[in-house]
Amino acid sequence: MNKDDLKDLEYLNDEMEPETINLTFEDGTEAELVVLDIFDLEDKSYIALVDEDGDPDEVFFYEYKELDDDEIELENIENKEELNKVLDVFEEIYFEEGELNEN
């Protein structure tokens, strides 16, 4: 997957298009997902994605790696402890007292 496949991340206001990425899941289904954020935790980067046409409460998290040749790689987060840390950081970034953080 090429980094150029991702649309511009600068969509924080309604005038700009959200950055999207096309994924093929293990069951063969494909989806165009909106990039909510790419954030760091400890020594790794993670990406949060949501299906624009699906359940808005279903967020997909992957380890995010930028490769040398302008490619990106997404890896499943297999470790539950690691996933829980990622969820905690995401919630800190996006939710404040149960409300969506608008900054």
N, C-alpha and C positions, 0 to 999 in steps of 0.2 A: 504494500500500500504506500502510495507516495504522499508526502506532506502536502503537495499541491492539490491532492484530491479533497483536502479539507477547504471549505469556504472560509472567508474572512471571519475571524473571531470577534471582530468589533461590532457586535450586534446588541449592545447593551441598551440602546434605545429602539423604539419601534420603527425607526426609519431604515434600519439596516437589516440585512438578511442574517439569519443565524448560521453559524458554521455547522456543516453536516458531514457525516461520514457514512459510507455504505458498508454494512457488515453482513456476512453470511454466517449464520449460526450452525452449530453442530448438526442440527436436524435438517439442514439444507435450506431453511427459509432465509429470505433476505429482508433487510429493513434499512431504511434511511433514517439515521439517528441524529438528533441534535446534540451538539457538544455543549454541555452546561458549563464545564470547567476542566482545566488541566491544572492539577495542584501537586505540591510536593509533600511528602511525609517521610521523615528520616532521610534515607539516601535514595529514595525512589520517587518516580512521578506516576500519577494516576490520572485517569480520565473518567469523567462522569457523563453519561449519555442518556438521553431519553428519546423514546419513539414519538415523533411528532404526531402520528396518527393513532398511537396506542394509549395505554393507561398512563396518564401524567404522573401517577404515583410510583410507577415502575421505573426505577433508575438503574442503569447498568454501569458497573464499575469494572475497570480493567487497569492493569499495570500498563503504563505508557512509556515507550522507549523510542527516542529519535535515533535512527541509525545513520551511519556516516554518509551514505549515498542519497540523502534527502528522502529516505523512506522512514516510515514509522512502523512500529510493531506493537500490537496489543496482546497482552497475555492475561488469561484468566487468573483470578486471585483464588488460589486453592486453600490457603491457610485461613481458618476461621478467625483466629486472633488478629491476623493482618487485616482481614476484611472488616472486622469490628473497629479497628483503629481508623481505617479509611472512612467508614461510615461516621464515626465520631468527628473527624476533621471536616467532612462534608457538611454535617449538621451544624458545626460551629460556624462554617463559612456562610451557609445559606439560611439558617434559621436562628431566630432570636426570640426566646420566650414563646415558641409556637408560631411565630409569624415569619414570613419570608423576608429575609434581609435584603433590602433594596439598594445596597451600595454596590 
